[in-house]
Amino acid sequence: MKIKKENIFKAVVRDEKVYIPLFTESVSAGFPSPAQDYVERSLDLNDLCIHNPAATFFVRVSGDSMEDGGIRSGDILIVDRS
């Protein structure tokens, strides 16, 4: 399989962390209730998803062979090839 250059994104390592809130309430489906917006803690996606920056990259999915696994055409995946 040949991957087009425009579908490959290199991970950017920054000294600055960007924290995104993790809410205590889970959602089974639909939109969460605004009354249940208690933040449990904040997460940095770099810490959560990128364990080896030199070997980590993003790739855009093309095709439908992984739809049963919840991966759809156009999704962006984080790949660690280490």
C-alpha distance (Angstrom), angle and dihedral (degrees) to the residues before:
residue distance angle dihedral
M1 . . .
K2 3.80 . .
I3 3.80 116.7 .
K4 3.79 117.1 -148.6
K5 3.81 115.4 -124.5
E6 3.81 92.2 -124.8
N7 3.82 89.1 59.7
I8 3.82 94.8 58.3
F9 3.80 121.2 84.0
K10 3.81 122.9 -175.5
A11 3.79 117.9 -137.2
V12 3.79 112.4 -110.3
V13 3.77 114.4 -140.2
R14 3.79 112.9 -150.9
D15 3.76 132.3 179.5
E16 3.80 88.9 -139.5
K17 3.79 115.0 82.1
V18 3.78 121.1 -144.7
Y19 3.79 111.7 -152.8
I20 3.79 121.4 -157.5
P21 3.83 120.3 -164.6
L22 3.81 120.7 -105.9
F23 3.80 109.9 -154.5
T24 3.81 122.1 -142.0
E25 3.80 93.3 -133.7
S26 3.78 118.3 76.6
V27 3.78 122.8 -146.5
S28 3.77 124.2 -139.2
A29 3.81 94.1 -167.9
G30 3.77 140.8 -32.2
F31 3.78 129.0 28.2
P32 3.83 118.7 -26.2
S33 3.78 118.6 -118.4
P34 3.83 112.8 -100.5
A35 3.81 87.1 -139.0
Q36 3.80 90.0 65.9
D37 3.79 98.6 55.6
Y38 3.79 100.1 128.0
V39 3.78 111.1 147.0
E40 3.81 112.1 -137.4
R41 3.82 94.3 -170.1
S42 3.78 140.8 -47.7
L43 3.79 124.4 -95.8
D44 3.80 130.8 -155.8
L45 3.81 109.3 -140.1
N46 3.81 91.0 -147.6
D47 3.82 90.6 58.9
L48 3.79 91.6 43.0
C49 3.82 100.3 44.7
I50 3.81 109.7 18.6
H51 3.80 115.0 64.6
N52 3.81 98.3 153.6
P53 3.84 109.4 30.4
A54 3.81 95.2 -174.7
A55 3.82 90.9 58.5
T56 3.81 98.9 36.3
F57 3.78 126.3 99.7
F58 3.79 141.2 153.9
V59 3.78 124.5 -118.6
R60 3.80 130.6 -173.4
V61 3.82 115.2 -129.9
S62 3.79 119.4 -122.8
G63 3.80 120.0 -171.5
D64 3.79 136.8 20.5
S65 3.81 105.3 -97.6
M66 3.84 93.0 109.6
E67 3.81 99.1 44.8
D68 3.82 91.6 109.0
G69 3.81 86.3 60.5
G70 3.80 91.9 51.8
I71 3.82 94.3 -103.8
R72 3.79 111.8 125.8
S73 3.78 135.2 -172.3
G74 3.81 109.0 -82.7
D75 3.82 94.9 27.5
I76 3.80 116.9 130.0
L77 3.81 116.3 -131.2
I78 3.80 129.3 -161.3
V79 3.82 108.6 -134.9
D80 3.82 125.5 -166.2
R81 3.78 108.0 -169.8
S82 3.81 95.3 -175.4
